C-alpha cells in the first residue's frame, strides 16, 4: 500500500482491518513500518497538505481531512492562504470584482466550500 503513496497509521489500520488481518498483527506491522521509516505520519501530513494546496483547497478543508485520517499535529503556516484564495477566485471568475451582491455572494460561497475562512475570502475580494 505504501508503494503508491504515503498513508497515515489510521488509514493503514483501516485498510488492513478491512482485509481481515488480526489486530495484533496489524499493530506489530505498523510499528515495524514506523521503525524502518517506511511509514511516517509527519511525512504523510506534509505530502497531503502540499497536494491539497496544489489542488486549491483551503486550510479549513485540509485540517478536517487530516483529522479524519488520524493526523492531529501539522503545520499550515508555511503557505500563503490569502494569495491562494485570491488566485482560485481569479482563475474561476476573473480578476474583475463583480459589483452585484448575488454574484459576489456566490463566489464567496464557492471559496468557503473550498475551505477558506472569512478573512481569506474577504481579502480575495479586496482591491
N, C-alpha and C positions, 0 to 999 in steps of 0.2 A: 504493500500500500504506500510505503514511503518513497518508492521509486518515482512515482508520478508527480507527487507534490508533498509538501510538509503537511502533517496532521497534528492536531492537538492531542494531548493524552485522552481527553474525553471522547474525541472522535474515534480514536483507536479502540478504546474500551467498548464504545457502542457498536462499532463495526465487527469487532471480534465476538462480542456477546451475541450479536445477530447471527453469526455463523456457528453458534452453539459451542464455543470453546469454554472450558472450565474457568471460573472466576480467578482461582489461584494461579492458573497457567497464564491468564491474561495479565495479571499484576506482575508476575515474575518476568514475563516477556517485555512488558513496558519498562520495568526497572532496568532490565538488561539493555534495552534500546537507548535509554537515557544515559546509562553508564558508559556506553560506547559512543555516545554523541550522535546517534542516528536520529534521535527524536529530541526536540527542544521546543518547549512552549514559547520561549523567548524568540527563537528563530521563526517559528510559525507565525507569531504575532507580527513581527517585522515584515515578513513576506505578505501576510494577509492585508496589513494596513497599506502597504505600498500598492498592492494590486487594486484594492478598493479606491484608493486615492486616484490612481490612474484611470479608473472607471468613472470618476467624477462623483463619488459618494462622499457625504459629509461625515463629520465626527460623531454625530448622534447615532446614525445608522451603523457606522463601523463599531462603535462601542457596544451597541446592542448585539451585533453579530458575533463579536469576540466573546462576550459574556455567555452567549448561547453555546459557544464552543468550549466553555470552561476556562477562558483566559480572563483573569481578574486584574492583572498588573501589566500596563503597557503605556507607551509614551506617544501621544499625538501632537506634542508641542513642536516637533521639527517641521511640520507642514504649515503652509500659509493657507488656511481655510477661507479667509476673506477673498484672497485672489482666486482660489478655485471656484468659489460661489459665483464670482463675477464672470469668470471665463465660461462656466457652464451656462449662465444666463445669456451671455452674449452669443455663444455658439448656437443656442436653441432659438433665441428671439431677436438677435441682432444687437448692435451697440446703442441704438436709439431707444431711450426710455419711452414707453407708452404713456400718454397723458391720461388715458381712460382708466378709471378706477377699476372696472371689472377686468380689464386685460392685465393690469398690474397685479391685481389680487390673484388671478390665475397663475401668473408667472411666479409669484411668491409661494403659492401652494405647491407648485412644481419643485421649487428649491427645498421647501420644507419636506416634501416626500423623499427627496434625495438625502436628507439627514443633516441639513444645515440649520443652525439656530437663528433666532430672530436678528441678532446683531449682524451676523454674517449676511443674512438675506437683505437686511436694510442697507448695509454698506454696498452690496452689489448693485443697488438701485441709486446710490448717490453718485453725483457727477464728479 
